[in-house]
Amino acid sequence: MTVVEGIVEHGDARGRTIGFPTANLPLAGPGIEDGVWAAQVRIGSQDRAVAAVSVGRRRTFYTGEGPRLLEAHLLDFDGDLYGRTMRVELTSRLRGQQSFSSVQALMEQLHRDVEATREWAAAHCPWLLGQGRGATVGQSH
Ligand SMILES: Cc1cc2nc3c(=O)[nH]c(=O)nc-3n(C[C@H](O)[C@H](O)[C@H](O)COP(=O)(O)O)c2cc1C
């Protein structure tokens, strides 16, 4: 299992406008292949959640060498994670990166990714689902 840990950075905010906000981590060097994963996430030292995670260059929006990022869409979670330490365990690979012909097509795939992540979590860590709403995380600054 691959683990990535870092300080959450701001994205382009496009994720919020299409209904899939993400907490982004910079990726140092190679070592992780591009793809989409079901992941467990730890924020700070205690809070845990499940996330659908993308590692890649957002080829739908950037032609050529866009920045390589890890983007985590946390399930059942609303807080602002900017500036917090996030540890991501890339547990189950769902698919490779794709370049979609429209934002609509990307969104439809993201819905399927979230559904697959939810199914994976229901089988492996159901206690992490349905948590996070109204939690104190992200409200401390
Ligand atoms: C689960 C997941 C899968 C993704 N898969 C792809 C993909 O296959 N191709 C792509 O171009 N972008 C993919 N993305 C990245 C989205 O394009 C990106 O999150 C969105 O544009 C928002 O970007 P922003 O956070 O920089 O605003 C994925 C994002 C998530 C959360």
Ligand as a Chemical Component Dictionary entry (heavy atoms), coordinates in Angstrom:
data_LIG
# 
_chem_comp.id                   LIG 
_chem_comp.type                 NON-POLYMER 
_chem_comp.pdbx_formal_charge   0 
_chem_comp.three_letter_code    LIG 
# 
loop_
_chem_comp_atom.comp_id 
_chem_comp_atom.atom_id 
_chem_comp_atom.alt_atom_id 
_chem_comp_atom.type_symbol 
_chem_comp_atom.charge 
_chem_comp_atom.model_Cartn_x 
_chem_comp_atom.model_Cartn_y 
_chem_comp_atom.model_Cartn_z 
_chem_comp_atom.pdbx_ordinal 
LIG C1  C1  C 0 -11.810 10.551 -7.780  1  
LIG C2  C2  C 0 -11.248 11.506 -8.798  2  
LIG C3  C3  C 0 -10.918 11.042 -10.062 3  
LIG C4  C4  C 0 -10.426 11.914 -11.036 4  
LIG N1  N1  N 0 -10.119 11.437 -12.281 5  
LIG C5  C5  C 0 -9.706  12.300 -13.242 6  
LIG C6  C6  C 0 -9.428  11.838 -14.567 7  
LIG O1  O1  O 0 -9.528  10.643 -14.895 8  
LIG N2  N2  N 0 -9.059  12.772 -15.501 9  
LIG C7  C7  C 0 -8.934  14.118 -15.196 10 
LIG O2  O2  O 0 -8.620  14.899 -16.071 11 
LIG N3  N3  N 0 -9.144  14.568 -13.941 12 
LIG C8  C8  C 0 -9.531  13.700 -12.963 13 
LIG N4  N4  N 0 -9.765  14.158 -11.694 14 
LIG C9  C9  C 0 -9.393  15.541 -11.360 15 
LIG C10 C10 C 0 -10.487 16.545 -11.606 16 
LIG O3  O3  O 0 -10.374 17.018 -12.922 17 
LIG C11 C11 C 0 -10.262 17.702 -10.614 18 
LIG O4  O4  O 0 -10.433 17.248 -9.309  19 
LIG C12 C12 C 0 -11.189 18.848 -10.849 20 
LIG O5  O5  O 0 -10.948 19.411 -12.095 21 
LIG C13 C13 C 0 -11.013 19.927 -9.793  22 
LIG O6  O6  O 0 -9.710  20.426 -9.813  23 
LIG P1  P1  P 0 -9.208  21.495 -8.739  24 
LIG O7  O7  O 0 -9.249  20.832 -7.392  25 
LIG O8  O8  O 0 -7.836  21.869 -9.146  26 
LIG O9  O9  O 0 -10.169 22.646 -8.784  27 
LIG C14 C14 C 0 -10.251 13.292 -10.715 28 
LIG C15 C15 C 0 -10.572 13.753 -9.431  29 
LIG C16 C16 C 0 -11.074 12.891 -8.479  30 
LIG C17 C17 C 0 -11.422 13.414 -7.115  31 
# 
loop_
_chem_comp_bond.comp_id 
_chem_comp_bond.atom_id_1 
_chem_comp_bond.atom_id_2 
_chem_comp_bond.value_order 
_chem_comp_bond.pdbx_ordinal 
LIG C1  C2  SING 1  
LIG C2  C3  SING 2  
LIG C2  C16 DOUB 3  
LIG C3  C4  DOUB 4  
LIG C4  N1  SING 5  
LIG C4  C14 SING 6  
LIG N1  C5  DOUB 7  
LIG C5  C6  SING 8  
LIG C5  C8  SING 9  
LIG C6  O1  DOUB 10 
LIG C6  N2  SING 11 
LIG N2  C7  SING 12 
LIG C7  O2  DOUB 13 
LIG C7  N3  SING 14 
LIG N3  C8  DOUB 15 
LIG C8  N4  SING 16 
LIG N4  C9  SING 17 
LIG N4  C14 SING 18 
LIG C9  C10 SING 19 
LIG C10 O3  SING 20 
LIG C10 C11 SING 21 
LIG C11 O4  SING 22 
LIG C11 C12 SING 23 
LIG C12 O5  SING 24 
LIG C12 C13 SING 25 
LIG C13 O6  SING 26 
LIG O6  P1  SING 27 
LIG P1  O7  DOUB 28 
LIG P1  O8  SING 29 
LIG P1  O9  SING 30 
LIG C14 C15 DOUB 31 
LIG C15 C16 SING 32 
LIG C16 C17 SING 33 
# 
